[in-house]
Amino acid sequence: MKFIKSQMKQLIKDNKELQIRLKVLMEEHELEKNFALKALYHAEVAEGGKYQLAYQALDMPKG
């Protein structure tokens, strides 16, 4: 599975809990949004993370 910035942004947009986690990451670690997105991806999505299936579903063609 690969990090795709647009997919990660969409996942966060659709999930209030991830919006909060992103904000906390940015504030606590003084990260720019792009770095915080990648950190959140590795923590919550990649390698069987809690949001992996939701992230993968964004990659599937609609129809």
ZALO-473983 format. One record per residue: residue in one letter; chain; x, y, z of N, C-alpha, C, O in turn. Coordinates in pm, 1 decimal. Example, Ala and Ser with C-alpha at 12.3 -4.5 7.8 and 13.67 -1.06 7.14 Angstrom:
<sevexs>
a, A, 1319.0, -569.0, 780.0, 1230.0, -450.0, 780.0, 1320.0, -330.0, 780.0, 1423.6, -331.9, 846.5
s, A, 1285.0, -225.0, 708.0, 1367.0, -106.0, 714.0, 1290.0, 3.0, 787.0, 1340.9, 113.8, 803.9
</sevexs>
This chain:
<sevexs>
m, A, 84.5, -117.4, 0.0, 0.0, 0.0, 0.0, 89.2, 123.9, 0.0, 193.9, 127.5, 64.5
k, A, 45.4, 223.5, -73.0, 125.8, 342.5, -93.2, 54.5, 467.1, -39.5, -67.8, 478.6, -48.0
f, A, 132.0, 558.9, 15.1, 77.8, 686.3, 63.2, 39.8, 772.0, -56.6, 123.2, 800.8, -142.5
i, A, -85.7, 812.2, -61.6, -133.0, 904.4, -164.2, -197.3, 1021.6, -91.1, -299.0, 1007.5, -23.2
k, A, -135.3, 1136.0, -107.2, -174.8, 1254.9, -31.1, -323.2, 1287.3, -47.4, -391.0, 1316.4, 51.1
s, A, -374.5, 1282.6, -170.8, -514.5, 1318.1, -194.0, -609.2, 1220.4, -124.6, -712.8, 1261.0, -72.1
q, A, -574.1, 1092.3, -124.3, -656.6, 992.7, -55.9, -653.9, 1013.9, 94.7, -756.5, 1001.4, 161.6
m, A, -538.5, 1045.4, 147.1, -525.8, 1066.7, 290.4, -607.1, 1189.1, 331.6, -673.0, 1187.4, 435.6
k, A, -603.0, 1295.3, 251.1, -681.6, 1415.1, 280.6, -831.0, 1382.6, 279.3, -905.6, 1431.0, 364.4
q, A, -874.7, 1301.7, 184.0, -1015.5, 1264.8, 175.1, -1057.1, 1181.3, 295.7, -1164.5, 1202.4, 352.0
l, A, -972.7, 1087.0, 335.4, -1001.5, 1003.3, 452.0, -1018.9, 1089.6, 576.8, -1110.9, 1068.3, 655.8
i, A, -930.7, 1185.9, 593.6, -937.0, 1275.2, 710.1, -1060.9, 1363.6, 702.4, -1126.9, 1387.6, 803.5
k, A, -1092.1, 1411.5, 583.3, -1210.1, 1495.9, 565.5, -1337.5, 1421.8, 606.6, -1430.2, 1481.9, 660.9
d, A, -1341.2, 1290.9, 580.3, -1458.8, 1208.8, 609.2, -1463.9, 1156.2, 752.3, -1561.1, 1091.1, 790.6
n, A, -1359.7, 1183.8, 832.3, -1353.0, 1122.9, 965.3, -1313.0, 1225.8, 1070.9, -1200.4, 1275.5, 1071.1
k, A, -1405.2, 1256.6, 1159.1, -1382.5, 1358.6, 1262.5, -1266.2, 1321.2, 1355.8, -1186.6, 1406.9, 1393.9
e, A, -1257.5, 1193.5, 1391.7, -1150.4, 1148.5, 1481.4, -1012.4, 1173.6, 1419.2, -919.7, 1217.0, 1487.5
l, A, -1000.0, 1146.0, 1290.0, -871.5, 1169.6, 1222.5, -841.6, 1318.7, 1209.3, -725.2, 1358.6, 1212.9
q, A, -944.4, 1400.9, 1194.1, -924.0, 1545.8, 1188.8, -861.5, 1594.6, 1319.0, -769.3, 1676.1, 1318.8
i, A, -913.3, 1543.3, 1429.2, -860.1, 1580.9, 1560.8, -717.5, 1530.6, 1577.6, -631.0, 1604.0, 1625.3
r, A, -692.2, 1405.3, 1538.8, -557.5, 1348.3, 1550.9, -455.9, 1427.4, 1468.8, -343.6, 1450.1, 1513.9
l, A, -495.2, 1469.4, 1348.2, -406.0, 1547.4, 1262.8, -371.1, 1680.0, 1329.8, -254.7, 1720.1, 1332.7
k, A, -471.6, 1746.9, 1383.0, -449.1, 1876.3, 1449.6, -356.5, 1860.3, 1570.3, -265.8, 1941.0, 1590.9
v, A, -380.0, 1755.6, 1649.7, -297.2, 1730.2, 1767.6, -152.7, 1701.9, 1726.8, -59.1, 1754.5, 1787.1
l, A, -135.2, 1618.6, 1624.1, 0.3, 1587.9, 1574.5, 73.5, 1714.7, 1532.0, 190.2, 1735.0, 1565.5
m, A, 3.2, 1798.7, 1458.1, 65.5, 1922.0, 1409.6, 106.6, 2012.2, 1525.8, 214.0, 2072.2, 1523.3
e, A, 21.6, 2021.5, 1626.6, 50.5, 2109.8, 1740.0, 157.0, 2052.3, 1832.9, 251.8, 2121.8, 1869.3
e, A, 141.7, 1925.7, 1871.2, 234.6, 1865.6, 1967.5, 376.4, 1853.1, 1913.2, 473.7, 1871.7, 1986.2
h, A, 387.2, 1821.6, 1784.9, 519.1, 1796.3, 1727.4, 566.4, 1908.0, 1634.5, 670.9, 1897.9, 1570.3
e, A, 486.6, 2014.4, 1629.4, 519.9, 2130.1, 1545.9, 551.1, 2087.7, 1402.7, 652.9, 2126.2, 1345.2
l, A, 460.8, 2007.4, 1346.9, 479.1, 1955.9, 1211.6, 399.3, 2037.0, 1110.8, 291.9, 2089.0, 1141.2
e, A, 453.9, 2046.7, 990.4, 377.3, 2101.6, 880.4, 271.3, 1998.1, 843.4, 285.7, 1879.7, 873.8
k, A, 165.5, 2043.4, 777.9, 54.2, 1954.1, 746.8, 98.2, 1832.0, 665.8, 53.2, 1720.9, 693.9
n, A, 184.0, 1849.8, 567.1, 226.9, 1736.6, 483.2, 297.7, 1629.2, 565.4, 275.9, 1510.1, 543.2
f, A, 381.1, 1669.5, 658.9, 452.1, 1572.9, 742.7, 355.7, 1505.3, 839.9, 367.0, 1385.8, 867.0
a, A, 261.8, 1582.4, 891.6, 162.6, 1526.4, 982.7, 73.3, 1425.5, 910.8, 36.1, 1323.5, 968.8
l, A, 38.7, 1453.3, 784.8, -39.8, 1358.6, 705.7, 33.0, 1225.6, 691.6, -27.0, 1119.4, 707.9
k, A, 161.3, 1231.7, 661.5, 239.9, 1108.9, 646.1, 252.4, 1034.3, 778.5, 244.2, 911.5, 781.7
a, A, 272.0, 1107.0, 886.1, 283.0, 1043.1, 1017.4, 152.4, 973.7, 1054.2, 152.8, 861.4, 1104.7
l, A, 42.5, 1040.3, 1029.0, -88.9, 983.5, 1058.4, -115.3, 861.3, 971.1, -173.1, 762.8, 1017.0
y, A, -73.2, 868.1, 846.8, -87.1, 753.2, 755.9, -14.9, 631.6, 813.7, -71.8, 522.7, 821.0
h, A, 108.6, 650.4, 853.8, 187.0, 537.8, 905.8, 134.6, 488.0, 1040.2, 147.3, 369.7, 1071.7
a, A, 76.4, 577.0, 1119.0, 25.9, 537.9, 1250.6, -111.2, 470.9, 1244.3, -137.5, 378.1, 1320.8
e, A, -198.0, 515.7, 1155.5, -337.5, 471.7, 1158.3, -384.8, 395.9, 1034.5, -491.8, 335.1, 1037.6
v, A, -308.2, 398.1, 926.5, -355.4, 337.9, 801.8, -267.4, 221.0, 757.9, -316.7, 110.1, 737.7
a, A, -139.2, 245.6, 743.6, -48.6, 144.4, 688.3, -36.7, 21.4, 778.4, -59.3, 27.7, 899.3
e, A, -0.7, -89.7, 716.2, 28.5, -214.3, 789.0, -83.9, -258.7, 881.5, -60.1, -289.1, 998.4
g, A, -204.8, -262.7, 830.3, -316.3, -313.5, 908.7, -370.9, -217.1, 1011.0, -432.3, -258.7, 1109.2
g, A, -349.6, -90.2, 989.6, -399.1, 10.9, 1083.0, -551.4, 17.4, 1086.6, -620.1, -40.7, 1002.6
k, A, -600.7, 87.9, 1183.7, -744.1, 99.0, 1208.8, -822.3, 148.5, 1086.4, -936.3, 107.3, 1064.9
y, A, -762.2, 235.3, 1007.4, -832.2, 296.0, 894.1, -785.5, 243.1, 758.6, -813.5, 304.9, 655.8
q, A, -715.5, 130.9, 756.5, -661.0, 77.3, 631.9, -771.0, 46.6, 530.3, -758.4, 83.8, 413.6
l, A, -876.5, -19.3, 571.6, -982.4, -56.4, 477.8, -1054.2, 66.1, 421.4, -1087.5, 69.6, 303.0
a, A, -1077.8, 165.3, 505.1, -1142.2, 288.0, 458.1, -1053.1, 359.8, 357.2, -1101.9, 415.5, 258.9
y, A, -923.4, 358.3, 381.8, -827.1, 421.2, 290.8, -825.2, 347.4, 157.9, -828.2, 409.8, 51.9
q, A, -820.2, 214.6, 163.3, -817.9, 135.2, 41.1, -946.3, 151.2, -38.6, -943.2, 148.6, -161.6
a, A, -1058.5, 167.5, 29.1, -1185.9, 183.9, -39.6, -1187.0, 312.0, -124.6, -1255.9, 318.1, -226.5
l, A, -1112.5, 411.9, -83.7, -1104.2, 536.4, -161.6, -1034.5, 515.1, -294.9, -1052.2, 594.2, -387.6
d, A, -956.3, 410.0, -305.3, -879.0, 380.9, -425.5, -960.0, 301.3, -528.6, -920.6, 291.0, -644.8
m, A, -1071.8, 245.8, -485.4, -1151.3, 161.8, -575.5, -1234.2, 248.1, -669.1, -1285.7, 352.8, -630.0
p, A, -1246.3, 202.3, -794.3, -1328.1, 278.3, -890.1, -1475.4, 277.5, -848.8, -1528.0, 177.1, -800.8
k, A, -1538.8, 390.5, -868.5, -1681.3, 401.6, -833.4, -1764.9, 358.7, -952.7, -1733.4, 389.9, -1067.5
g, A, -1873.0, 285.8, -922.8, -1957.7, 247.4, -1033.6, -2037.7, 129.0, -1010.7, -2113.3, 87.6, -1098.6
</sevexs>
